[in-house]
């Protein structure tokens, strides 16, 4: 890849820039700060903007070129841009109350069909309303990383649940999220939607953009990026991503 030809670098967040629901490392923040001096950067993830603030933005110093940074929380169904020293919401594809209820009811039906048992110890909400996304988190969003990794390492539990959900509510976009999550957004709303939206916003062609993520496999939450036509690079973990960025710089 000719990095000099790229105008925008789009990154997944969990397991790409930071460990799942863990803060950005000091070294990664420094590396991204250097990248922002040269390129526009977008970050897209299933988390809310509040999660972005806690996990991502808090890792930077005040002397950062945020005007070159674009945030696409809730799987790209929202876009935040930095203007006049604050983050402004450009768009949001929010659910109606009826749609939220339909998704919640579908999960309840799937729990029965798959004999899913809610753990006695939860670390947050089982079903989280993110406005434009409903997210199932088997252990809660704040569960310790080691417990998350052990819960469904081969994705088999969630693949069964996703299959059942697609039978019940096929009009929605349903996919495996992070280590323990299933994300539900509106029809056609996924990371591809977010990538195409930021391209349009910045008036960029496919050849101007590169996407970096850890879950570019079929069924992974980064997989929709492939259909956009932008160049996609798979990484194994944040350390791998940091090495990649440093090689560009």
C-alpha positions as CSV (number, residue, x, y, z in Angstrom):
1,X,0.0,0.0,0.0
2,X,1.2,3.5,-0.9
3,X,0.5,5.3,2.4
4,X,1.4,8.7,0.8
5,X,-1.6,8.3,-1.5
6,X,-4.1,7.8,1.4
7,X,-6.0,10.8,2.8
8,X,-8.1,9.1,5.4
9,X,-7.2,6.2,7.8
10,X,-10.3,4.6,9.4
11,X,-9.8,2.4,12.4
12,X,-12.0,0.0,14.4
13,X,-11.6,0.6,18.1
14,X,-11.9,-2.5,20.3
15,X,-9.0,-5.0,19.8
16,X,-7.6,-2.7,17.1
17,X,-6.7,0.6,18.8
18,X,-7.3,-0.6,22.4
19,X,-8.2,-3.8,24.2
20,X,-11.9,-4.4,24.5
21,X,-13.5,-1.6,26.6
22,X,-10.0,-0.7,27.9
23,X,-8.4,2.8,27.7
24,X,-6.1,3.8,24.9
25,X,-2.5,3.1,25.8
26,X,-0.1,6.1,26.2
27,X,2.0,4.9,23.3
28,X,-1.0,4.4,21.0
29,X,-2.3,7.9,21.8
30,X,1.2,9.3,21.0
31,X,1.3,7.4,17.8
32,X,-2.2,8.5,16.7
33,X,-1.3,12.1,17.6
34,X,1.6,11.9,15.2
35,X,-0.6,10.3,12.5
36,X,-3.2,13.2,12.9
37,X,-0.4,15.7,11.9
38,X,-0.3,14.1,8.5
39,X,-3.6,12.4,7.8
40,X,-7.3,12.5,8.5
41,X,-8.3,9.8,10.9
42,X,-11.8,8.3,11.6
43,X,-12.6,5.7,14.4
44,X,-15.7,3.5,14.0
45,X,-17.0,1.2,16.7
46,X,-20.2,-0.2,18.2
47,X,-19.8,1.8,21.4
48,X,-21.6,5.0,22.2
49,X,-20.1,8.4,22.1
50,X,-19.8,8.3,25.9
51,X,-17.7,5.1,25.5
52,X,-15.5,6.9,23.0
53,X,-15.0,9.7,25.4
54,X,-14.1,7.3,28.2
55,X,-12.0,4.8,26.3
56,X,-10.5,6.8,23.4
57,X,-10.6,10.6,23.8
58,X,-9.4,10.6,27.4
59,X,-6.1,9.1,26.3
60,X,-5.0,12.2,24.5
61,X,-3.4,15.4,25.7
62,X,-5.0,18.7,24.8
63,X,-2.4,19.5,22.1
64,X,-3.9,17.2,19.4
65,X,-5.2,18.0,15.9
66,X,-8.7,16.9,16.6
67,X,-9.9,18.8,13.6
68,X,-8.5,15.9,11.6
69,X,-10.3,13.3,13.7
70,X,-13.8,12.0,13.0
71,X,-15.8,9.7,15.3
72,X,-18.3,7.2,14.1
73,X,-19.9,5.5,17.2
74,X,-22.7,3.0,17.3
75,X,-21.3,1.1,14.3
76,X,-21.2,4.2,12.1
77,X,-24.9,5.1,12.6
78,X,-23.7,8.5,14.1
79,X,-21.0,10.9,13.0
80,X,-19.2,13.4,15.3
81,X,-16.9,16.1,14.0
82,X,-14.7,18.6,16.0
83,X,-15.6,22.2,15.5
84,X,-15.0,25.3,17.6
85,X,-13.4,23.2,20.4
86,X,-16.3,20.8,20.8
87,X,-17.6,17.6,19.3
88,X,-20.8,18.1,17.2
89,X,-23.2,15.5,16.0
90,X,-23.6,15.6,12.2
91,X,-26.2,12.8,11.9
92,X,-27.9,9.9,13.7
93,X,-30.0,7.0,12.4
94,X,-32.0,6.4,15.6
95,X,-34.7,3.7,16.2
96,X,-38.3,4.5,16.8
97,X,-39.8,3.3,20.2
98,X,-41.7,0.6,18.2
99,X,-38.5,-0.7,16.6
100,X,-36.7,-0.8,19.9
101,X,-39.5,-2.9,21.4
102,X,-39.5,-5.3,18.5
103,X,-35.8,-5.9,18.9
104,X,-36.1,-6.4,22.6
105,X,-38.9,-8.9,22.2
106,X,-36.9,-10.8,19.6
107,X,-34.0,-11.2,22.0
108,X,-36.3,-12.5,24.7
109,X,-37.6,-15.1,22.2
110,X,-34.1,-16.1,21.2
111,X,-33.0,-16.5,24.8
112,X,-35.8,-19.1,25.1
113,X,-35.0,-20.9,21.8
114,X,-31.2,-21.1,22.6
115,X,-31.6,-21.9,26.3
116,X,-29.5,-18.9,27.1
117,X,-29.2,-18.3,30.9
118,X,-28.5,-14.7,32.1
119,X,-25.4,-14.9,34.4
120,X,-26.0,-14.2,38.1
121,X,-23.2,-11.7,38.1
122,X,-23.6,-9.0,35.4
123,X,-21.3,-6.0,34.7
124,X,-23.8,-3.7,33.2
125,X,-26.9,-4.0,31.1
126,X,-27.7,-7.1,29.2
127,X,-29.5,-5.2,26.4
128,X,-28.2,-1.6,26.0
129,X,-30.2,1.0,24.1
130,X,-27.7,3.1,22.2
131,X,-30.3,5.1,20.3
132,X,-29.4,3.9,16.8
133,X,-28.3,0.5,18.0
134,X,-29.4,-2.2,20.5
135,X,-26.5,-4.1,21.9
136,X,-26.6,-7.5,23.6
137,X,-23.7,-7.9,26.0
138,X,-23.6,-11.4,27.5
139,X,-21.8,-10.3,30.7
140,X,-22.4,-6.5,30.5
141,X,-20.2,-3.9,28.9
142,X,-18.0,-3.4,32.0
143,X,-17.1,-7.1,32.4
144,X,-13.4,-7.9,33.0
145,X,-11.6,-8.6,29.7
146,X,-10.4,-12.0,30.8
147,X,-14.0,-13.1,31.4
148,X,-15.2,-11.6,28.1
149,X,-12.5,-13.5,26.2
150,X,-13.5,-16.8,27.8
151,X,-17.2,-16.5,27.2
152,X,-17.4,-17.1,23.4
153,X,-13.9,-17.4,21.9
154,X,-15.1,-19.3,18.8
155,X,-18.3,-17.1,18.3
156,X,-20.5,-20.3,18.3
157,X,-22.8,-19.1,21.0
158,X,-23.5,-15.8,19.3
159,X,-23.6,-17.3,15.8
160,X,-26.6,-19.4,16.9
161,X,-28.3,-16.4,18.5
162,X,-27.7,-14.2,15.4
163,X,-29.1,-17.0,13.2
164,X,-32.3,-17.1,15.3
165,X,-32.6,-13.3,15.4
166,X,-32.4,-13.0,11.6
167,X,-35.3,-15.4,11.4
168,X,-37.4,-13.3,13.7
169,X,-36.4,-9.7,12.7
170,X,-34.9,-10.0,9.2
171,X,-35.6,-6.3,8.5
172,X,-32.7,-5.3,10.8
173,X,-29.0,-5.5,10.5
174,X,-27.7,-8.1,13.0
175,X,-24.0,-9.0,13.6
176,X,-21.5,-10.2,16.1
177,X,-19.8,-7.3,17.9
178,X,-16.9,-7.4,20.3
179,X,-15.9,-10.3,22.6
180,X,-19.4,-10.9,24.0
181,X,-21.7,-8.6,22.0
182,X,-24.4,-8.8,19.3
183,X,-25.2,-5.4,17.6
184,X,-28.6,-4.6,16.0
185,X,-28.9,-1.6,13.8
186,X,-31.4,-0.5,11.1
187,X,-31.5,-2.2,7.7
188,X,-28.3,-1.5,5.8
189,X,-26.7,0.3,8.7
190,X,-23.3,-1.1,9.5
191,X,-19.6,-0.1,9.3
192,X,-19.9,0.1,5.5
193,X,-22.6,2.8,6.0
194,X,-20.3,4.7,8.3
195,X,-17.3,4.5,5.9
196,X,-19.4,5.6,2.9
197,X,-20.8,8.5,5.0
198,X,-17.4,9.8,6.0
199,X,-16.2,9.4,2.4
200,X,-19.1,11.5,1.2
201,X,-18.6,14.1,4.0
202,X,-14.9,14.5,3.1
203,X,-15.5,14.0,-0.7
204,X,-13.0,11.2,-0.9
205,X,-12.7,8.3,-3.4
206,X,-12.2,4.7,-2.4
207,X,-8.5,4.9,-3.3
208,X,-8.1,7.8,-0.8
209,X,-9.1,5.6,2.1
210,X,-7.7,2.7,4.1
211,X,-9.6,0.7,6.8
212,X,-7.9,-1.1,9.6
213,X,-9.6,-3.7,11.8
214,X,-9.2,-7.0,13.6
215,X,-12.5,-8.6,12.6
216,X,-12.5,-8.6,8.8
217,X,-13.5,-12.3,8.7
218,X,-17.0,-13.2,7.4
219,X,-19.5,-12.5,10.2
220,X,-17.1,-10.2,12.0
221,X,-18.2,-6.6,12.8
222,X,-15.5,-5.2,10.5
223,X,-16.4,-7.4,7.5
224,X,-18.9,-4.9,6.0
225,X,-15.9,-2.6,5.3
226,X,-14.8,-4.9,2.5
227,X,-17.8,-4.3,0.4
228,X,-17.1,-0.6,0.3
229,X,-14.2,-0.9,-2.1
230,X,-11.7,0.8,0.2
231,X,-8.4,-0.9,1.0
232,X,-8.7,-3.0,4.1
233,X,-5.9,-4.2,6.4
234,X,-6.4,-6.9,9.1
235,X,-4.5,-6.6,12.3
236,X,-4.3,-9.0,15.2
237,X,-4.3,-6.6,18.2
238,X,-3.5,-3.0,19.2
239,X,0.2,-3.7,19.3
240,X,0.0,-4.9,15.7
241,X,-1.9,-1.7,14.8
242,X,0.7,0.5,16.5
243,X,3.5,-1.2,14.6
244,X,1.6,-0.6,11.3
245,X,1.1,3.1,12.0
246,X,4.7,3.6,13.0
247,X,5.8,1.9,9.8
248,X,3.8,4.5,7.8
249,X,5.2,7.4,9.8
